[in-house]
Amino acid sequence: MDQSVGIYQHFYKPGIIDRLDSGFIALDWMSNPLPALRELALHRHIATRRTFLKHRLTGLLSPKFYAKTNLTAAQVYDWIAENPGYEVYLISGSAFRPYTQYYAIERHEISHGPFFERRMRSLCDAIDFDLPERLSRQTNKNICGGNYWIATVDFWERWTSDVIEPIFALFNQRYKGDELFQYCNYAAPTPVYQMVFMYERMMDYYIARHGINALYYPWTAERVLALEYHPSIRKYLEEIVPEVDRIDARGAWTAEERRWLRERYEAVRLPYTPDETLSADPLDFDLPRRYPDQLHVGNRTRRLHARNG
């Protein structure tokens, strides 16, 4: 394992500790001062502490990383080592999503309301972020769909200056009723700002706009279908994946095909839960259902207590 690559995995409640991947660096986030900002607050923590200066490449992966990807720390480090020289390495935590919508923002129009794109454009305008006027097709070749990325020092500095700090400047000036800082419909035990999901969507457009030398994890159809899903979503994907891949291989989508995809997904989507990949513990949405060290529950807590004691 390359020690110059530092990938952190945070814990913000005791139950998470034993479900972390021991190959990542445990990051204590028990204070969790801004729960509604989720990983955005953690990215700023890493940026303000200049943690990324400790490593050649630095990343932050959520406790549910393994449950969403089936990838262990060793596999992630090996993938990076086998593909050297990139500024950013990105892994989608929702590799099935390109088979449910034409581009990522379209999904949030369904799950978070019809004004999501308009509000995201307002946010981008406010921080001088160049979001394309016309949003094009996103597949697993150009979509991260979350905060699963590992980047160089230079990239962290640019991303912090161009995106993180302007968002926090805006956040600190917010007023009651500001639609950019409304809570959204989400299954987490604590409220979540809708703006957090806008922040996640920005990464792919930032990479494309600035010509960043980035590498996306190669999600093949076989790898996508090998993940865990709710039964109705699995059946849908088994039917839809070959058809969508054929359209993408052709290189262009018609308006009718885009409508077809929306309607097919709308017929099976689960409005009562966002957990289509069955990644969350059914008793606590914050906890991952599956984790690499599942046979060694209790070991991580004891090690951390011993280190901190």
C-alpha positions as CSV (number, residue, x, y, z in Angstrom):
1,M,0.0,0.0,0.0
2,D,1.3,3.4,-1.0
3,Q,1.6,5.4,2.3
4,S,1.6,8.7,0.4
5,V,-2.0,8.1,-0.4
6,G,-4.2,9.1,2.6
7,I,-7.8,8.0,2.4
8,Y,-9.9,8.9,5.4
9,Q,-13.2,7.4,6.6
10,H,-15.1,9.3,9.3
11,F,-17.2,8.2,12.2
12,Y,-19.7,10.5,13.8
13,K,-21.5,8.1,16.2
14,P,-20.2,5.2,18.2
15,G,-22.0,2.5,16.2
16,I,-20.0,3.4,13.1
17,I,-16.6,2.7,14.5
18,D,-16.7,-1.1,14.2
19,R,-18.0,-0.8,10.7
20,L,-15.1,1.2,9.3
21,D,-12.7,-0.4,6.8
22,S,-9.5,-0.8,8.8
23,G,-7.5,-0.1,5.6
24,F,-8.6,3.5,5.7
25,I,-7.5,6.2,8.2
26,A,-10.2,6.6,10.8
27,L,-11.3,10.3,11.2
28,D,-13.0,11.2,14.4
29,W,-16.0,13.4,13.6
30,M,-17.9,12.8,16.8
31,S,-18.2,16.5,17.4
32,N,-20.1,16.8,14.0
33,P,-20.7,20.6,14.4
34,L,-22.8,20.9,11.2
35,P,-24.7,17.6,10.6
36,A,-26.9,19.1,8.0
37,L,-23.9,19.8,5.8
38,R,-22.6,16.2,5.9
39,E,-19.4,15.6,3.9
40,L,-19.3,19.3,2.8
41,A,-18.4,20.2,6.4
42,L,-15.8,17.5,6.5
43,H,-14.2,18.6,3.2
44,R,-13.9,22.1,4.7
45,H,-12.4,20.6,7.9
46,I,-9.8,18.8,5.7
47,A,-9.2,22.0,3.8
48,T,-8.9,24.4,6.8
49,R,-6.7,21.9,8.7
50,R,-4.6,21.5,5.5
51,T,-4.8,17.8,6.1
52,F,-4.2,17.2,2.3
53,L,-0.6,18.5,2.7
54,K,0.2,15.3,4.6
55,H,-0.3,13.1,1.5
56,R,0.4,13.0,-2.2
57,L,-3.3,12.1,-2.7
58,T,-6.0,12.7,-0.1
59,G,-9.6,11.5,0.0
60,L,-12.6,11.1,2.2
61,L,-15.0,8.1,1.9
62,S,-18.2,7.7,3.9
63,P,-18.8,4.8,6.3
64,K,-21.1,3.3,3.7
65,F,-18.5,3.1,1.0
66,Y,-18.1,-0.7,1.1
67,A,-21.9,-1.2,1.3
68,K,-22.4,0.9,-1.8
69,T,-19.4,-0.3,-3.9
70,N,-18.3,-3.7,-2.6
71,L,-14.7,-2.2,-2.7
72,T,-12.3,-2.6,0.1
73,A,-9.5,-0.2,1.0
74,A,-6.9,-2.6,-0.5
75,Q,-8.8,-2.6,-3.8
76,V,-9.0,1.2,-3.9
77,Y,-5.3,1.6,-3.1
78,D,-4.4,-1.0,-5.7
79,W,-6.5,0.7,-8.4
80,I,-4.8,4.0,-7.7
81,A,-1.3,2.3,-7.8
82,E,-2.1,0.6,-11.1
83,N,-3.2,3.9,-12.7
84,P,-0.6,6.5,-11.6
85,G,-0.4,10.1,-12.6
86,Y,-4.0,11.4,-12.3
87,E,-5.0,14.5,-10.4
88,V,-8.3,13.0,-9.2
89,Y,-9.6,9.5,-8.8
90,L,-13.3,9.1,-8.6
91,I,-15.6,6.2,-7.6
92,S,-19.3,6.4,-8.0
93,G,-21.2,5.2,-4.9
94,S,-24.3,4.9,-7.0
95,A,-23.1,3.1,-10.1
96,F,-26.7,2.1,-11.0
97,R,-27.8,5.7,-11.4
98,P,-26.9,6.3,-15.1
99,Y,-29.5,3.5,-15.7
100,T,-32.2,5.5,-14.0
101,Q,-31.8,9.0,-15.5
102,Y,-30.1,10.9,-18.4
103,Y,-27.9,13.0,-16.1
104,A,-27.5,13.2,-12.3
105,I,-29.4,16.4,-11.7
106,E,-32.4,14.9,-13.4
107,R,-32.7,12.4,-10.6
108,H,-32.7,15.1,-7.9
109,E,-35.6,16.8,-9.8
110,I,-37.5,13.6,-9.0
111,S,-36.3,12.9,-5.4
112,H,-36.0,16.5,-4.1
113,G,-38.6,18.4,-6.1
114,P,-39.0,20.0,-9.5
115,F,-37.0,23.1,-8.6
116,F,-33.7,21.4,-7.8
117,E,-32.0,22.4,-11.0
118,R,-33.2,26.0,-10.8
119,R,-31.9,26.3,-7.2
120,M,-28.6,24.6,-8.1
121,R,-28.1,27.1,-10.9
122,S,-28.8,29.9,-8.5
123,L,-26.1,28.5,-6.2
124,C,-23.6,28.2,-9.0
125,D,-24.3,31.7,-10.2
126,A,-23.8,33.0,-6.6
127,I,-20.3,31.4,-6.3
128,D,-19.3,32.0,-10.0
129,F,-19.3,28.3,-10.8
130,D,-19.7,27.6,-14.5
131,L,-22.5,25.1,-14.9
132,P,-23.3,24.3,-18.5
133,E,-26.5,25.8,-19.9
134,R,-27.4,22.5,-21.4
135,L,-26.7,19.4,-19.4
136,S,-25.5,16.4,-21.4
137,R,-25.6,12.6,-20.9
138,Q,-23.7,11.3,-17.9
139,T,-22.6,7.6,-17.6
140,N,-20.2,5.9,-15.3
141,K,-17.4,7.2,-17.4
142,N,-18.0,10.8,-16.3
143,I,-20.1,10.7,-13.2
144,C,-19.0,10.3,-9.5
145,G,-22.4,10.9,-8.0
146,G,-21.1,11.7,-4.5
147,N,-18.0,12.5,-2.6
148,Y,-15.9,9.4,-3.3
149,W,-12.8,11.1,-4.7
150,I,-9.1,11.2,-3.9
151,A,-7.0,14.1,-5.2
152,T,-3.7,15.8,-5.3
153,V,-2.6,18.7,-3.1
154,D,-3.0,21.1,-6.1
155,F,-6.5,19.9,-6.8
156,W,-7.6,20.3,-3.2
157,E,-6.3,23.8,-3.1
158,R,-8.1,24.8,-6.3
159,W,-11.4,23.0,-5.3
160,T,-11.2,24.7,-1.9
161,S,-10.7,28.1,-3.3
162,D,-13.2,27.8,-6.2
163,V,-16.0,25.9,-4.5
164,I,-15.8,25.1,-0.8
165,E,-14.9,28.6,0.5
166,P,-17.4,30.5,-1.7
167,I,-20.2,28.1,-0.6
168,F,-19.3,28.7,3.0
169,A,-19.1,32.4,2.5
170,L,-22.7,32.3,1.1
171,F,-23.8,29.9,3.9
172,N,-22.6,32.3,6.6
173,Q,-24.6,35.1,5.0
174,R,-27.8,33.1,4.7
175,Y,-31.1,34.4,5.9
176,K,-34.2,32.6,7.1
177,G,-36.3,31.4,4.2
178,D,-33.4,31.4,1.7
179,E,-34.4,28.6,-0.7
180,L,-30.7,27.7,-1.3
181,F,-30.5,26.5,2.3
182,Q,-33.7,24.6,2.8
183,Y,-33.7,21.1,4.2
184,C,-34.6,18.3,1.8
185,N,-36.6,15.1,2.0
186,Y,-34.0,12.5,3.1
187,A,-34.0,9.4,5.3
188,A,-31.1,10.4,7.6
189,P,-32.0,10.8,11.3
190,T,-30.9,14.5,11.2
191,P,-32.0,17.1,8.7
192,V,-29.9,17.6,5.5
193,Y,-29.5,20.7,3.5
194,Q,-30.6,20.3,-0.2
195,M,-27.5,22.3,-1.1
196,V,-25.3,19.4,0.0
197,F,-26.5,17.4,-3.0
198,M,-25.9,20.3,-5.3
199,Y,-22.3,20.4,-4.0
200,E,-21.9,16.7,-4.9
201,R,-23.1,17.3,-8.4
202,M,-20.6,20.1,-9.0
203,M,-17.5,17.9,-9.1
204,D,-18.1,16.2,-12.5
205,Y,-18.8,19.6,-14.2
206,Y,-15.7,21.1,-12.5
207,I,-13.5,18.4,-13.9
208,A,-15.0,18.7,-17.4
209,R,-14.8,22.5,-17.4
210,H,-11.2,22.8,-16.3
211,G,-9.9,19.8,-18.2
212,I,-8.8,18.0,-15.0
213,N,-6.7,14.8,-15.6
214,A,-9.2,12.6,-13.8
215,L,-9.9,8.8,-13.7
216,Y,-13.3,7.4,-13.0
217,Y,-13.6,3.8,-11.6
218,P,-14.5,1.4,-14.4
219,W,-18.0,0.3,-13.6
220,T,-18.9,-2.3,-16.1
221,A,-22.4,-3.7,-16.5
222,E,-21.3,-6.8,-14.7
223,R,-19.9,-4.9,-11.8
224,V,-23.0,-2.8,-11.5
225,L,-25.3,-5.8,-11.5
226,A,-23.1,-7.6,-8.9
227,L,-24.0,-5.0,-6.2
228,E,-26.8,-5.3,-3.7
229,Y,-30.3,-3.9,-4.6
230,H,-33.8,-3.9,-3.5
231,P,-35.6,-6.7,-5.4
232,S,-37.7,-4.4,-7.6
233,I,-34.7,-2.4,-8.6
234,R,-32.6,-5.5,-9.3
235,K,-35.2,-6.8,-11.7
236,Y,-35.5,-3.4,-13.4
237,L,-31.7,-3.1,-13.8
238,E,-31.4,-6.6,-15.2
239,E,-33.8,-5.6,-17.9
240,I,-32.7,-2.0,-18.5
241,V,-28.9,-2.2,-18.4
242,P,-28.3,-3.9,-21.8
243,E,-30.8,-1.5,-23.5
244,V,-29.2,1.6,-22.0
245,D,-25.7,0.4,-22.8
246,R,-26.8,-0.1,-26.5
247,I,-28.1,3.5,-26.7
248,D,-24.9,4.9,-25.1
249,A,-22.8,2.9,-27.5
250,R,-24.6,4.4,-30.4
251,G,-23.6,7.8,-29.0
252,A,-26.9,9.8,-29.0
253,W,-30.2,9.7,-27.2
254,T,-33.5,10.8,-28.7
255,A,-36.1,12.7,-26.8
256,E,-38.3,9.7,-26.9
257,E,-35.6,7.5,-25.4
258,R,-35.0,9.9,-22.6
259,R,-38.7,9.9,-21.9
260,W,-38.8,6.1,-22.0
261,L,-36.0,5.9,-19.4
262,R,-37.7,8.3,-17.1
263,E,-41.0,6.5,-17.3
264,R,-39.4,3.0,-16.8
265,Y,-37.6,4.2,-13.7
266,E,-40.6,6.1,-12.4
267,A,-42.6,2.9,-12.5
268,V,-40.3,1.1,-10.1
269,R,-38.5,3.7,-8.0
270,L,-39.0,3.6,-4.2
271,P,-40.4,6.9,-3.1
272,Y,-40.5,5.8,0.5
273,T,-36.7,5.1,0.8
274,P,-33.5,6.3,-0.9
275,D,-31.8,3.0,0.0
276,E,-32.3,1.2,-3.3
277,T,-28.8,-0.4,-2.9
278,L,-29.7,-1.7,0.6
279,S,-26.6,0.0,1.9
280,A,-28.0,1.2,5.2
281,D,-28.7,-0.8,8.4
282,P,-32.5,-1.2,8.6
283,L,-32.4,-0.2,12.2
284,D,-30.2,2.9,11.7
285,F,-29.9,4.7,8.4
286,D,-26.5,6.2,9.4
287,L,-24.9,2.7,9.8
288,P,-23.7,0.7,6.8
289,R,-25.5,-2.7,6.4
290,R,-22.3,-4.4,5.1
291,Y,-18.7,-3.7,6.0
292,P,-15.4,-5.4,5.3
293,D,-14.5,-6.3,8.9
294,Q,-17.9,-7.7,9.7
295,L,-16.5,-10.8,11.4
296,H,-14.4,-8.6,13.8
297,V,-17.0,-6.4,15.4
298,G,-15.5,-4.7,18.5
299,N,-11.9,-4.8,17.4
300,R,-11.9,-1.2,15.9
301,T,-13.5,0.3,19.0
302,R,-11.0,-1.3,21.3
303,R,-8.1,-0.2,19.1
304,L,-9.3,3.4,19.0
305,H,-10.0,3.5,22.7
306,A,-6.5,2.1,23.4
307,R,-4.9,4.7,21.1
308,N,-6.8,7.6,22.6
309,G,-6.5,6.4,26.2
